[in-house]
Amino acid sequence: MIESLVFWDSKRPITKKLLSRIDLRRLGCDEDQIASAASHEAERLGLTFDSDTVAGVLGETRRELVETLF
């Protein structure tokens, strides 16, 4: 739906009006998928991975985003 409102040949294809139509609360955020990707990246880099810390960061980020936007 949003793509039909973007006019790529215009000077500013993504406008403030268009962005204001996006309800970020409805966007999917699979926290398990994020944690899994972070775990794999930590393993690849030889870093320690703490799933409790990741869960806390994701929760805090979600709260900050909601407070900022609404």
N, C-alpha and C positions, 0 to 999 in steps of 0.2 A: 504494500500500500504506500509506504513512504517513498519508495523508489519512483512511483508514478508522479510524485510531487517534486522531484529533483529535476531541474533543467540544466543538464551538464554543459550546454553551450552558452549559458548565461555567465555574466561576470562573477556572480556569487551563487553557485548552485545550491549550497547549503546555507539557508538563511536562519536568522534568529526565530522567525515565525515557524519555520519547519521544525527546528529543534525543540521549540516549546510544545509541540504536539506529541513528543515522545514521552511516554509514561515509564520512567526508569523502574518503577516498582513492578511493572509487568514483564520486564525483561528477565529471561531465565538466567540464573546464576547457579550452576551446579557446583556447590562447594566441595563435594567429594571428588569431582573431576579436577578441580583446581588443586586440592591437596595431593591427589595422585600425581599430577604433573610436577608439582613442587618436590615431591618425594623422589621422583625419578631424576629430576635435575640435580637435587642435592646429592644423590648417589653418584651421578655422573661426575660431579665436581669433587667428590670425596668429602662432602660435608655431613655433619650430623643433622638429622631431621627430627624435629619434635612436633608430632601431630597436634598436641595440645596448644602449642604456641601458634601454629597455623590456624587452628579453629578460633583462637582468641583474636588474632589479627583480622581474620575474615569477618568476625562478628563486629569488631570495632569499626572496621572500614564501612560495613553496611550501615551501622548507626550514624557514623559521620556523614555518609552520603545522604541519608534520609534527612538528617538535621539541616544539612546545607541546602538541600533542594526544597524542603517543605518547611 
